[in-house]
Amino acid sequence: MADTQHFDLPVAVTLRLHARSGSITVVAEPREDVAVEGDRFDAGMIDGGAALEVRSGHGGSKSLSVRCPVGIDIVAGTQSGTVKLIGEFGIVSITTMSGGIEVDRAEEADLRNGTGNITLGACSGRCRMNSMSGSIKAGAVGAASVGTMSGSITIERVTGRLKARSVSGSIKASCGCEDEIAVRTVSGKVQLELPEGTALETRFKTLSGKVRNPFPAGNDCRLQAMSISGSIELVPS
């Protein structure tokens, strides 16, 4: 039977959540306390009161449902369970082996898994997303470092530096050209959308893939793109 406990937290506390195969769902909302619902979970303050740690019961096989204040920092980990964060969070760090990761909004994000997909709605600061074979999708981000082996990478908008790498998956991103862009793939297609008229300092390297670059040369933005057999296409926005 599911149990619900409430925790009154001091300012600047990190919420640490752990499960093995159970899923973790966190909802950030206007509230002062943290409400945890699950089946025989363990919870308590650690690190001298700097963090509230919650561990799923029954060896980590049960799901956790958490409601917390807006803007709280989150550290979460599972083996095969999914992790879903709904609402607005501070600094977010999530690791899974095969579970999917979904985050609505965060100040900063570090998201890593093995085979599941990663979805990030928005991140005002830096974000790092890595998956072995899952796809990676992000909305508006400040700066991004993204990597996958066979999954695709799609970023709707990146205003800062972009570093993206893939082996066979495609890379598609819209860039504000406010910082350096570096993308690398073996056989996947690369498509980058840039502001029209941007003067680029470019370095392309490809063996059999085609390169399309309609932008003038200059120093507005530095772009490096490498592909073995995949095409590289730059598109004016």
C-alpha positions in Angstrom: 0.0 0.0 0.0 1.3 3.4 -1.0 2.4 5.7 1.8 2.7 9.5 1.7 5.1 11.6 3.9 5.6 15.3 4.1 9.0 17.0 4.7 9.6 20.6 5.7 12.9 21.7 4.1 15.3 24.5 4.8 16.4 26.8 1.9 18.8 25.4 -0.8 18.2 21.7 -0.1 18.9 19.2 -2.9 16.4 16.4 -3.5 18.1 13.0 -4.1 15.9 10.2 -5.5 16.9 6.6 -6.1 15.1 3.6 -7.6 16.2 0.4 -9.4 13.4 -0.7 -11.7 10.7 1.6 -10.4 9.9 4.9 -12.1 10.4 8.3 -10.5 8.0 11.2 -11.2 8.6 14.6 -9.7 6.2 17.6 -9.9 7.4 21.1 -9.1 4.7 23.4 -7.8 4.1 26.4 -5.5 4.6 24.8 -2.1 7.0 24.9 0.8 7.3 21.2 1.7 8.1 18.0 -0.2 5.4 15.3 -0.4 6.7 11.7 -1.2 4.3 8.9 -2.2 5.4 5.3 -2.6 5.4 1.8 -1.2 7.6 1.5 1.8 10.3 4.0 0.8 13.1 5.2 2.9 13.7 8.9 3.4 15.9 11.2 5.5 18.2 14.2 5.6 21.9 13.6 4.6 25.1 15.6 4.1 24.5 17.5 7.3 21.0 18.6 6.3 22.0 19.7 2.8 20.0 17.1 1.0 16.8 15.0 1.4 17.4 11.4 0.2 14.5 9.2 -0.8 15.1 5.5 -1.8 12.4 3.3 -3.4 11.2 0.4 -1.3 11.2 -3.4 -2.1 14.8 -3.2 -3.4 14.1 -0.3 -5.7 11.3 -2.0 -7.7 8.5 0.4 -6.6 7.7 3.7 -8.1 8.1 7.1 -6.4 5.9 10.1 -6.8 7.2 13.4 -5.5 5.8 16.9 -5.2 8.3 19.7 -4.4 8.9 23.4 -4.5 9.5 25.2 -7.8 13.3 25.6 -8.5 14.6 22.9 -6.3 17.8 21.0 -7.4 17.3 17.3 -8.3 19.7 14.4 -8.4 17.9 11.2 -9.5 19.1 7.7 -10.6 17.6 4.4 -11.7 18.7 1.3 -13.6 15.6 0.6 -15.8 13.0 2.9 -14.4 12.0 6.1 -16.2 12.5 9.5 -14.6 10.0 12.3 -15.4 10.3 15.9 -14.1 7.2 18.1 -14.5 7.5 21.8 -13.9 10.5 24.2 -13.3 13.6 23.0 -11.6 17.1 24.3 -10.6 20.2 22.2 -11.3 19.1 18.7 -12.5 21.3 15.6 -12.7 19.7 12.3 -13.9 21.3 9.0 -14.7 19.6 5.8 -15.9 20.8 2.6 -17.6 17.8 1.8 -19.8 15.0 4.1 -18.6 13.8 7.2 -20.5 14.4 10.7 -19.1 11.9 13.6 -19.5 12.5 17.1 -18.0 10.2 20.1 -18.6 12.4 23.0 -17.6 15.7 23.4 -15.7 18.4 26.0 -15.0 21.1 23.5 -15.8 20.8 19.9 -16.7 23.1 16.8 -16.9 21.1 13.9 -18.4 22.7 10.5 -19.1 21.4 7.0 -20.0 22.2 3.9 -22.0 19.3 3.0 -24.2 16.4 5.2 -23.3 15.3 8.4 -25.0 16.1 11.8 -23.5 13.7 14.8 -23.8 14.4 18.3 -22.4 11.8 21.0 -22.8 14.0 24.0 -21.9 17.2 24.8 -20.1 18.2 28.4 -19.4 21.9 27.6 -18.8 24.2 24.8 -19.8 23.0 21.3 -20.5 24.7 18.0 -21.1 22.8 15.0 -22.7 24.3 11.7 -23.5 22.7 8.4 -24.6 24.2 5.3 -26.2 21.3 4.4 -28.5 18.4 6.5 -27.5 17.2 9.7 -29.3 17.9 13.1 -27.8 15.4 16.0 -28.1 15.6 19.5 -26.6 13.7 22.7 -26.9 15.4 26.1 -26.1 18.8 25.7 -24.4 21.6 28.1 -23.5 24.5 25.9 -24.3 24.6 22.2 -25.1 27.0 19.3 -25.2 25.2 16.3 -26.7 26.3 12.8 -27.7 24.8 9.6 -28.9 25.9 6.5 -30.8 22.9 5.6 -33.0 20.1 7.8 -31.8 19.1 11.1 -33.5 19.8 14.5 -31.9 17.3 17.4 -32.4 17.6 20.8 -30.7 15.0 23.5 -31.5 17.2 26.4 -30.3 20.6 26.8 -28.8 21.9 30.3 -28.1 25.3 29.4 -26.7 28.0 27.0 -27.6 26.9 23.7 -29.3 29.0 20.5 -29.2 27.2 17.5 -30.8 28.5 14.1 -31.8 26.9 11.0 -33.2 28.0 7.8 -35.0 25.0 6.9 -37.2 22.3 9.1 -35.9 21.3 12.4 -37.5 22.1 15.9 -35.9 19.6 18.7 -36.4 19.8 22.0 -34.6 18.8 25.7 -34.8 21.7 27.9 -33.6 21.8 31.5 -32.6 25.5 31.8 -33.5 26.5 33.5 -30.3 29.3 31.0 -29.7 31.3 28.2 -31.3 29.5 25.3 -33.1 31.2 21.9 -33.3 29.4 18.8 -34.7 30.7 15.4 -35.7 29.1 12.3 -37.1 30.2 9.2 -39.1 27.3 8.4 -41.3 24.5 10.5 -39.9 23.2 13.6 -41.6 23.9 17.1 -40.2 21.5 20.0 -40.6 22.1 23.3 -38.9 19.8 26.3 -39.1 21.6 29.6 -38.7 20.5 33.3 -38.8 20.4 34.5 -42.4 23.4 36.5 -43.5 25.7 35.2 -40.7 29.4 35.4 -41.8 31.0 32.1 -40.9 34.5 30.9 -40.2 34.1 27.3 -41.2 36.1 24.1 -41.2 34.5 21.2 -43.0 35.8 17.6 -43.2 34.0 14.9 -45.1 35.0 11.9 -47.3 31.9 11.1 -49.4 29.2 13.2 -47.9 28.0 16.4 -49.5 28.4 19.9 -48.0 25.9 22.7 -48.6 26.9 26.2 -47.3 25.1 29.2 -48.6 26.6 31.6 -46.0 29.4 34.2 -46.6 32.8 33.9 -45.1 33.6 36.0 -42.0 34.0 35.9 -38.3 30.5 36.3 -36.9 30.6 32.6 -35.8 33.1 29.8 -35.9 31.7 26.4 -37.1 33.4 23.1 -37.4 31.6 20.1 -38.9 32.9 16.6 -39.7 31.3 13.6 -41.3 32.6 10.5 -43.0 29.7 9.6 -45.3 26.8 11.8 -44.0 25.9 15.1 -45.6 26.4 18.5 -44.0 23.8 21.1 -44.7 23.5 24.7 -43.5 20.1 26.4 -43.7 19.3 30.1 -43.3 16.6 30.8 -40.8 
